[in-house]
Amino acid sequence: QSALTQPASVSGSPGQSITISCTGTSSDVGDYNYVSWYQQHPGKAPKLMIYDVSNRPSGVSNRFSGSKSGNTASLTISGLQAEDEADYYCSSYTTSSTRVFGGGTKLTVL
Amino acid sequence: QVQLQESGPGLVKPSQTLSLTCTVSGGSISSGSYYWSWIRQPAGKGLEWIGRIYTSGSTNYNPSLKSRVTVSIDTSKNQFSLKLSSVTAADTAVYYCARDPRGVMLDVWGQGTTVTVSS
């Protein structure tokens, strides 16, 4: 299975919105609504931010939202804050009953 | 709330078997529709899913690691484990365990444990 494709880096200024894309295939992102997104600060474990494409776990800010179109999922962060600076990873269930991650995107808040 | 903690040797020799255990506290490993997963992350690189186990004992593995990986579960100890055989320096990474509701998300993570493969 191949890793999902994410941009290596994105940046934005405080208060702005950014979107991170996650492109897979018809064997993963395109076939299931089981895309999840994770935030990882340096030296910390990843944290679930979005599951089932667009659902937020309890406690996650509503500034984080997810969507999907075809084989591409997206994470949007609105009202950027300094604390949002982190690495973000998408993940999807696959037709082989496995899981695949994206390569990760480094978000810089300018 | 449920917490996970990885444990095991921090140093493994090449060609040997890496063995890690994840202890679940604050809840039963047998309750709910949960899978239990292992993920790793080489320094400065991205996340790689290794495999998972259901409470029934059924498993799924990353095809690229399948020939070397075994995930097992011990419900009496509220633990699940990872064995990775024939390790090389490429297996050096931080290893995480995580809870996997319905097999489609990773909602609770351990803090991670660093494993170095070196002679």
Contacts between the chains, C-beta under 8 A, distances in Angstrom:
chain1	res1	chain2	res2	distance
A	1	B	62	7.4
A	1	B	63	6.0
A	1	B	64	7.7
A	3	B	46	7.3
A	32	B	104	7.7
A	34	B	104	4.0
A	34	B	105	7.5
A	36	B	104	7.2
A	36	B	105	4.5
A	36	B	106	7.0
A	38	B	47	7.5
A	38	B	106	7.2
A	45	B	96	6.0
A	45	B	109	4.2
A	45	B	110	6.7
A	45	B	111	5.7
A	45	B	112	5.5
A	46	B	47	6.7
A	46	B	96	7.5
A	46	B	106	7.3
A	46	B	109	5.9
A	47	B	109	7.4
A	48	B	105	6.1
A	48	B	106	6.2
A	48	B	107	5.0
A	51	B	104	7.1
A	51	B	105	4.1
A	51	B	107	7.3
A	52	B	104	6.9
A	52	B	105	7.3
A	57	B	107	6.5
A	89	B	46	6.6
A	89	B	47	5.4
A	91	B	47	7.7
A	91	B	49	7.5
A	91	B	105	7.9
A	91	B	106	7.4
A	93	B	103	6.7
A	93	B	104	5.1
A	96	B	60	7.8
A	96	B	63	7.1
A	97	B	60	5.0
A	97	B	103	7.3
A	98	B	49	7.0
A	98	B	60	5.4
A	98	B	61	7.3
A	98	B	62	6.2
A	98	B	63	7.0
A	99	B	37	7.4
A	99	B	49	4.3
A	99	B	52	7.5
A	100	B	49	6.7
A	101	B	39	7.9
A	101	B	46	6.3
A	101	B	47	4.5
A	101	B	48	6.7
A	101	B	49	6.1
A	102	B	46	7.4
A	103	B	46	4.9
A	104	B	46	4.2
A	104	B	47	7.1
